[in-house]
Amino acid sequence: MNEGDSTPYTWSGRFSEPMSDTVERYTQSVDVDKRLWRQDILGSLAHARMLARQGIISAKDLQDIQQGMSQIVSEIESGSFNWSPALEDVHLNIEKRLTELVGDAGKRLHTGRSRNDQVTTDIRLYLREAIDDILARLKRFHIRLLDLAEREASTPMPGFTHMQPAQPVTFGHHLLAWFEMTRRDAERFADVKKRLNRLPLGAAALAGTTYPIDRDFVAGELGFDSICANSLDAVSDRDFAIEFCAAGALMMMHFSRMSEELVLWMNPRFGFVKIADRFCTGSSIMPQKKNPDIPELARGKTGRVYGHLIALLVLMKGQPLAYNRDNQEDKEPLFDSVDTLLDTLHVFGEMIAGVTACPENMRNALHQGFTTATDLADYLVRKGMPFRDAHEAVGKTVRRAEELGVALPELPFEEFRKFSPLVEKDVFEILTIEGSLASRSHPGGTAPEQVRSAIFRARELL
């Protein structure tokens, strides 16, 4: 896997017959991993600078390698680079072309390294960039989410448990729950980045190398915080990729929950929100339809990311140390997870700015389900009744209101008195939606003033 004749394969010196076409097709990965070309060249150039600095290759070799790589970059960017499946992967394709351009200097580049430590270095560089993009897109989503929450900081809506009306909250408060969920997602990705930002290069195939390399220099050149401490571990584990997909699965779970609510809220039975037309589609047969396709697709794509996480876990679970070819299969699920996360964040960052509330429908829904019943129980507790007794009294009061077909604020005063003599005429003040919201004025509560304070703190965090 390291040094050897470059034609037809870099490792062909050991073998007495060529690889069959079937095996070549089965083992090649260049169609997938050529996405790593930038990272591969970046890592190779840092490795070459280290080799020259240590006197392992000459300054002329380094200059030739740098010039050759510059031309390869131009060829790939212009689309003229010839990706050959016969050369298996991105690494050998680039190395072969480099050797064609600069001769022996290209052959010397692989001194002191293996594709084993090369590929995991490339993936770590790739994921580090992907995490930076994810965090940037999460921030844009957060900014627009907070803008919407601020506009709706005092807009009343039903809060639900078991999908049944529970208590009044504000729409802004509900949106801030989405913020908190996805803020933790950002923290998780930042933590993943800390653990993956360690340099494997220098581990070589599995045991290190006999050359006097300087791994810390390469780590500094590539922006790694440190080096992988054990050569076997450095080339064989993919826990950093699994952890990335785990963080991605959690984030997609949160966006799927948001999607479910948006789908429900757009339904005329709710009518809580409208989503801008540019994020919806129609029906091929029903001209009246306006379908929330983006949230629905996000729900579907969540399962896709879950599947990739499981695929990587299963891929790794039976592997002995050190590197095994199984790990070639890590890239498709990983790359698709990255694409799905970035696309979801991009479209949600745009879509959330196109969400508008329907306050009248939200308020009308609050009059269903006796959402201020808990406020009545709290009222009785403040009058001296034990909470469990208050709970029972309010339950009977609600049942009576149902029998009469009225909301709690519409129940005659005499009916309240039947269930507790502690009730006074001030009870109607606490049964209003605004009164219920204002009474929950503590950090984390739904009172509009607390929502605005939370938004201010959230903006400071960003």
Secondary structure as UniProt FT lines:
FT   TURN            10..11
FT   HELIX           12..14
FT   HELIX           21..27
FT   HELIX           30..33
FT   HELIX           34..36
FT   HELIX           37..53
FT   TURN            54..55
FT   HELIX           59..78
FT   HELIX           85..87
FT   HELIX           90..102
FT   HELIX           104..108
FT   TURN            109..112
FT   HELIX           115..151
FT   TURN            152..154
FT   STRAND          156..161
FT   TURN            162..163
FT   STRAND          164..170
FT   HELIX           171..196
FT   STRAND          198..199
FT   TURN            201..202
FT   TURN            204..207
FT   HELIX           215..222
FT   STRAND          226..227
FT   HELIX           231..236
FT   HELIX           239..266
FT   TURN            268..270
FT   STRAND          273..275
FT   HELIX           277..279
FT   TURN            287..288
FT   HELIX           293..317
FT   HELIX           325..330
FT   HELIX           331..351
FT   HELIX           352..354
FT   STRAND          355..357
FT   HELIX           359..366
FT   TURN            367..372
FT   HELIX           373..382
FT   TURN            383..384
FT   HELIX           387..404
FT   HELIX           408..410
FT   HELIX           413..419
FT   TURN            421..422
FT   TURN            425..426
FT   HELIX           427..430
FT   HELIX           433..439
FT   TURN            443..444
FT   HELIX           448..461
//
